[in-house]
Amino acid sequence: MKSSHMNLILPKLAILLGIGLCLTAGCTSSPTEEPVTTTNPTVTPVGEAVVPTAEAGSSASAAGTATAVDYESLIALLPAAPAGWTADEPVGGSMNAADAAWSWAARDYTKGDVTATVSIQDSAYQEVGQWAVWDTLTSIETTEGYYRQGTTGGYPSWEVYSKPASYGRWVGVNDRFIVIVSVEDGTAGDLEAFANAIDYQRLGSLG
């Protein structure tokens, strides 16, 4: 696993680079090291459109009411490599910043020149990672790509596409967990395959 793993989640789609659970230099550190201080993520829109960036998280009202599950439980939910793909070893950790604590797990996959990443975050109802911007996203269609609201596994989701072949999807589970799937140089079918490989009901039952 490269030390820069967490900076590869979706390099061409900056909207997914705000994931507070792991897109900092401290993400590859051991969970037993000193807490990492992070800042709230920013959102870069597809094309020329502008997406509001007010920090209003879906889970903020319940902050402090739960303890994040251990990252090993999240790693167990990361999918195996589909046929034709190769999976790297999964990684995970627990993060602390100010009064917030959360956990995450992620895994990279490759198929020739196509790469994918699946990440799972337990925000423990803290306003961290994608929950810090979830309520501010707007459906957008441009010549360069789109943001689309939908559902995956019965849970609300946002899908993003940027030309020529960058795909991503966020799936929010019970205003607490977020699954992030990204695919580079692949197809919408690749994105769908990974997004549907998660057991969302099992994930939701963790907290």
Residue, then its C-alpha position, 0 to 999 in steps of 0.5 A: m500500500k502506497s503511503s499516499h493511498m488516501n490521496l488517491i481516492l479520486p484524484k480527478l474529482a476534487i469533490l471527493l477529496g474533502i473526505g475528512l476521514c482519511l484525506t489528510a497526511g495523518c491518514t496512514s498513521s497508526p490509530t494509536e498515534e497522536p490525534v490528527t487535527t483536520t479542517n472541514p472539506t471544501v467542494t469543487p464543482v463539476g465544470e463551471a457550476v458553483v455548489p454551495t459550501a455552507e457547513a451544514g451536516s446531516s448528522a450535526s444535531a446528533a453529535g456526541t450521542a454515539t461512539a464510532v465503531d472500530y475500523e476493523s468492523l468497517i474493513a470487514l464490509l469492504p468488498a472483495a475484488p470483482a472478477g477481473w479486478t485485483a484488490d490491495e490490502p484494506v486499510g483503516g483507522s480511527m481519527n480524532a480532531a478537537d471534540a470529534a472522533w470517527s473511524w474509516a476503512a478503505r481499499d484500492y482495486t485495479k483492472g489494467d489501467v482502471t482504478a477504483t477505491v471504496s471507502i467507508q466512514d463512521s462519523a458517529y454523528q459528527e459533522v466530519g467528512q462528507w456529512a459536513v457538505w451533504d446538505t449543501l449539494t445541488s443537482i447539476e448537469t453540465t457539458e463536463g459532467y454532473y451531480r445527481q441525487g438518487t438512492t443506492g441500496g435503499y439509502p440516499s446517494w449522490e453520484v458525480y461524473s467528470k469527463p473523460a472517465s471519472y465517476g464517484r458516488w456517496v451513499g449516506v446510511n442512517d445519517r451516520f455512515i458514508v460509503i464512497v466509491s470512486v472509479e478512474d478511467g473506468t465506466a459507469g458499470d464499474l461504479e455500479a458494480f462496486a456501489n452495489a457490492i456493499d451490504y448497506q443493511r449490515l452497515g446500518s446495523l452497526g450503529 
